[in-house]
Amino acid sequence: MSTIKKVVKFGSGIVLAQIITAFSIPFLSRIYTPEDFSLFGVYFSIASVLVVFVTLKLETTLPKEDDIASKLPTVISVAWITAIPILCIAFLILSFLNSQFDIVYILVAFLILFASITFNFFNTINILNVREDQIGVTNKARILRSSSSVFLQISFMSIKGGLFLGEVFARFIGLISLSRKSYYKIHIRQSLFLIKSKNKYIQYVVTSSFLNSLGLNLYPILILRFYDPILIGKYFFIHKVLSAPVTVMAQSISIVLLGDFKNIIKQDKRKLINKMHKVCALFFILSILLFVFIGIIFKYFEVFIFGDDWLDIHKFVFVLIPLLVGQIAFSPFSQLLILVKGEKKQLLWDIVRMLFITFSIVFPVYFKIDNAFMCSLLFYSISNFVLYIIHYFLLIKSIQRYSYD
């Protein structure tokens, strides 16, 4: 099966899964408040950052292996080594954000760890599925995960943090449907040897991936300390409706490319780059039209669709269009930069983005700008769009200079 066909087939499962999620939004918006979505956003963002440490990004070495299936248990076993440190980090982050230690945070930290592990394993196993043309299995798992999430989030509506709790258990259900027992044979000794042998690689890739993930999630994590929880809840709500599906689509395309890396990079690099340009141009145009259309629809029907608590959320759609367009048009290829020996470029790019994000959070508060949160969000959105374009051209240059060995 060609790479394009794999992307299309992979994407069909995402579309069906996101249709389920889309139909659930009017129900969730009426049983959960903006503050509930703020809490969900913070927990989800912390879990997304900690995903990087679960297997120390060693899954990115799998695409270069001839036999991914034999190496997969060793990579997955790394998680049993990193689990306790990740749990401690999650607890410390929660304590810092709330400015106090609380025994309840241990339970929340465990759920965050669980979410990180299931998400990491889901994506790692899919690298093998792409290589083996088992994309249908992945699509079924995605649909099951989405439907389970809706059911559980509605069921947990009376529990504080029910949105996050439902998402965590749904991820586990999706992972179970994707898994085989052979994937989870414990190979601690082999994992330790793999970590030692890939020490320099881990230093670059984990640092770069951590900064990259932090770049995506630091803003959602920190803004709760500076801005109105209701406004933040509306931002997270739009993030769930629009940005989350975009991120999943980008990650899925990336997984297909990772799974087919050996075949893709051996082909004519000019043809590869031309295809990338065409895909980016198509996604760029279609995503602008799509998000503008969604913003207009929300402007006139937001209360009818979502309820009275969500007035003026269309403004968040328009402010986030640069960020969303950048994500969907340019980020699907982002993980390739590491595979074409661009670790240092990736690291520098992530550091620059962190500086821009920090500035976008702090400067409206420091200068006491009117409508500070929307000003912060707009700067965050536009700066990310520009940085995505820069990253894309860094990748193109790296591909042109790369030679497969």
Secondary structure, DSSP 8 states (H G I E B T S, - for coil): --HHHHHHHHHHHHHHHHHHHHHHHHHHHHHS-HHHHHHHHHHHHHHHHHHHHHSTTGGGGGGG-S-HHHHHHHHHHHHHHHHHHHHHHHHHHHHHHHTS--THHHHHHHHHHHHHHHHHHHHHHHHHHHHTT-HHHHHHHHHHHHHHHHHHHHHTTTSTTHHHHHHHHHHHHHHHHH--GGGG---HHHHHHHHHHTHHHHHHHHHHHHHHHHHHHHHHHHGGGTS-HHHHHHHHHHIIIIIHHHHHHHHHHHHHHHHTHHHHHHS-HHHHHHHHHHHHHHHHHHHHHHHHHHHHHHHHHHHHHH-GGGTTTHHHHHHHHHHHHHHHHHGGGTTHHHHTT-HHHHHHHHHHHHHHHHHHHHHHHHTT-TTHHHHHHHHHHHHHHHHHHHHHHHHHHHHHH----
